[in-house]
Amino acid sequence: MKISIITAVFNGAETIEDCMKSVDRQTYHNIEHIIIDGGSEDGTIEVIERYRDKIAKVISETDNGIYDAMNKGLRLATGDIIGILNSDDIYADHAVIADVVKCVEERKVDTCYGDIMYVEREDVNKVIRYWKSDDFYKERLRRGWMPPHPAFFVKRSIYERYGLLNLDFPLAADYELMIRFLYKYDVSTTYIPRVLVKMRMGGTSKPGMYTLGAIRENYRAWKVNGLKYPITHLLKPFSKIVQFVNKGNNL
């Protein structure tokens, strides 16, 4: 199987090198790394160029936000399985992609996901928050649970069949995508019970920051898919609290 990894970046010169090394050092080698830059002006492109022979495709141009950049990468991807790794993020170890491929092949599923850790920006070995995903069943989505998007891998054929990220959701396009795939269309999935990704604090995702706009988008994610569970969007913020409280018990 060929794997496409999409990295969206904007002014990420401080972290993009770690991200690229993380992909390049995977033990599984049939990987296509696609980088979508939003027109960085901090030296990001210069860092990328130092690793240009290891990157399959690079685009640098203005975009309409991170989800627009991700969609550009999704359209370019030619792999059988697609993962998204932001420029602040790194894979937890060198065997992540090998484990993802093994999982998809052996369990014959169209998507899979694992756990992530939020770590200090300057010290990726210092854990701030542990996002333990656990096994999937649809009822959990109704209770506000979702898999972490950076640790969510999807067959390209699923994107082709059911669509890309919906740009009408600037704060919650990843959530809407999972509702669409896993709930509305019952796309098969399974849980890999281990940490797949380390996410630096202070990037595009800030745990604990849950705005009224995000709550509204979470509600609309169900509504736009013709699904009526109006309390789910209120439960979702509380589902994150346990990740902070129990982080020490999961390490």
C-alpha positions in Angstrom: 0.0 0.0 0.0 1.1 3.5 -0.7 0.6 6.1 2.0 0.0 9.8 1.5 0.9 12.2 4.4 -0.4 15.7 4.0 1.2 18.6 6.0 -0.4 22.0 6.0 1.9 24.8 7.2 2.0 28.5 7.5 5.1 30.3 9.0 6.2 27.0 10.6 10.0 27.4 10.2 10.6 26.4 13.8 8.9 23.0 13.6 8.5 21.9 10.0 11.9 20.2 10.0 10.9 17.9 12.9 7.7 17.1 11.1 9.5 16.2 7.8 12.1 14.1 9.7 9.3 12.3 11.5 7.9 11.1 8.2 11.2 10.4 6.6 12.3 8.1 9.4 9.3 5.8 9.3 10.2 2.2 8.9 7.5 1.9 6.2 9.0 3.5 3.1 6.2 3.6 0.5 5.2 7.1 1.7 4.2 10.2 -0.4 4.7 13.3 1.7 2.8 16.3 0.4 3.4 19.8 1.9 0.9 22.6 1.4 2.3 26.0 2.5 0.1 29.0 2.8 2.7 31.5 1.6 5.0 31.6 4.6 7.4 34.5 5.0 9.5 33.2 7.9 11.9 30.9 6.1 9.6 27.9 6.1 10.1 27.3 2.3 13.9 27.5 2.8 13.7 24.8 5.4 11.5 22.6 3.2 13.9 23.0 0.3 16.7 21.5 2.3 14.6 18.3 2.3 13.1 18.7 -1.1 14.4 15.3 -2.3 12.4 13.6 0.4 9.1 15.5 -0.3 6.8 14.2 -3.1 5.0 17.5 -3.7 5.2 21.1 -2.4 2.7 23.9 -3.0 3.3 27.4 -1.7 0.5 29.9 -2.2 -2.2 31.7 -0.2 -5.2 29.8 0.9 -8.4 30.1 2.8 -7.2 28.5 6.0 -5.9 25.2 7.2 -8.8 23.1 6.0 -8.5 24.6 2.5 -4.8 23.7 2.6 -5.7 20.1 3.7 -8.1 19.8 0.8 -5.5 20.9 -1.7 -3.3 18.1 -0.3 -6.2 15.6 -0.5 -6.8 16.4 -4.1 -3.1 15.8 -4.9 -2.7 12.6 -2.9 -2.3 9.3 -4.8 -1.8 6.9 -1.9 -4.2 4.2 -0.9 -4.3 5.6 2.7 -4.1 9.2 3.7 -3.0 10.8 6.9 -2.7 14.4 7.9 0.3 15.6 10.0 0.4 19.3 10.7 3.7 21.1 10.8 3.7 21.3 14.6 3.3 17.6 14.9 5.5 14.5 14.8 4.8 10.8 14.7 5.3 9.2 18.1 7.9 6.7 16.8 9.3 5.3 13.6 6.8 2.4 13.4 3.5 4.4 13.3 2.8 4.1 9.6 3.8 0.4 9.5 1.3 -0.2 12.3 -1.4 1.8 10.4 -0.9 -0.3 7.2 -0.9 -3.5 9.1 -4.1 -2.6 10.9 -5.9 -1.6 7.7 -4.8 -4.8 5.9 -5.4 -7.3 8.6 -8.7 -5.8 9.9 -10.0 -4.9 6.4 -11.2 -1.5 7.4 -11.5 1.8 5.5 -10.3 4.0 8.4 -8.4 3.7 11.6 -7.2 5.9 14.5 -5.1 5.9 17.6 -4.2 8.1 20.5 -2.3 11.4 20.6 -0.3 13.4 23.2 -0.1 17.1 23.5 3.4 18.0 24.4 5.4 21.1 25.4 6.4 23.2 22.4 10.1 23.2 23.3 10.2 19.7 24.8 8.2 17.0 23.0 8.9 14.5 25.8 7.0 16.6 28.3 3.3 15.5 28.1 0.6 18.1 28.8 -2.5 16.2 27.8 -3.2 12.6 26.7 -6.0 12.0 24.3 -7.0 8.3 24.7 -9.4 7.4 22.0 -10.7 4.0 22.9 -12.8 1.6 20.8 -15.4 3.0 18.4 -19.1 2.6 18.5 -21.6 5.0 17.1 -23.3 5.9 20.3 -20.1 7.5 21.5 -20.3 10.1 18.7 -23.7 11.1 20.0 -22.2 11.7 23.4 -19.6 14.2 22.1 -16.7 11.8 21.5 -14.6 11.9 18.4 -11.2 10.3 17.3 -8.3 12.8 17.2 -8.0 14.1 13.6 -4.2 13.9 13.5 -4.3 10.2 14.3 -7.1 9.5 11.9 -6.1 7.6 8.7 -8.6 7.2 5.8 -8.5 5.3 2.5 -8.4 7.7 -0.4 -11.4 5.9 -1.9 -13.5 7.1 1.0 -12.7 10.8 0.4 -13.5 10.2 -3.3 -16.9 8.7 -2.4 -18.0 10.9 0.5 -16.2 14.2 0.0 -13.4 16.3 1.4 -13.4 18.7 4.4 -16.4 21.1 4.4 -15.0 24.6 4.3 -18.3 26.0 5.6 -16.9 24.8 9.0 -13.8 26.9 9.6 -13.5 25.7 13.2 -14.9 22.2 13.1 -14.4 20.8 9.6 -12.6 17.7 11.0 -15.5 17.0 13.3 -18.1 17.3 10.5 -16.0 15.0 8.4 -16.0 12.3 11.0 -19.7 12.6 11.6 -20.2 12.3 7.9 -17.9 9.3 7.5 -18.4 7.3 10.7 -22.0 8.1 11.6 -23.9 9.0 8.4 -22.2 6.6 6.0 -21.1 3.9 8.5 -17.6 3.8 7.1 -15.7 1.0 8.8 -13.1 1.9 11.4 -11.0 0.4 14.2 -8.8 1.6 17.1 -5.1 1.2 17.3 -4.5 1.2 21.1 -1.4 3.3 21.2 -0.1 6.9 20.7 0.4 7.7 17.1 1.1 11.4 17.1 2.7 14.0 19.4 1.2 17.5 19.0 3.0 20.6 20.2 1.0 23.0 22.3 0.4 26.4 20.8 -0.4 25.4 17.3 -3.6 25.5 15.3 -5.3 23.3 17.9 -5.5 24.7 21.5 -7.0 22.2 23.9 -9.2 23.8 26.5 -10.2 26.6 24.2 -13.8 25.9 23.3 -15.6 28.8 21.8 -19.3 29.5 21.2 -18.5 29.5 17.5 -17.1 26.0 17.8 -20.2 24.8 19.7 -22.4 26.2 17.0 -20.4 24.5 14.3 -20.6 21.2 16.1 -24.3 21.5 16.2 -24.4 22.3 12.5 -22.2 19.3 11.7 -25.1 17.1 12.7 -27.8 19.3 11.1 -26.0 19.5 7.7 -25.9 15.7 7.6 -29.6 15.4 8.3 -28.9 14.0 11.8 -30.8 15.3 14.9 -28.9 15.0 18.2 -29.1 18.6 19.5 -27.5 17.8 22.9 -24.3 16.3 21.3 -22.7 19.7 20.6 -23.1 20.5 24.3 -21.6 17.3 25.5 -18.5 17.5 23.3 -16.6 20.1 25.4 -17.0 18.0 28.6 -15.6 14.9 26.8 -12.3 16.7 26.7 -12.0 17.4 30.4 -11.2 13.8 31.3 -8.2 14.0 29.0 -6.7 16.6 31.3 -7.7 15.0 34.6 -6.5 11.5 33.7 -3.4 12.3 31.6 -1.1 11.0 34.3 -2.9 7.7 34.5 -2.4 6.9 30.8 1.3 7.3 30.5 
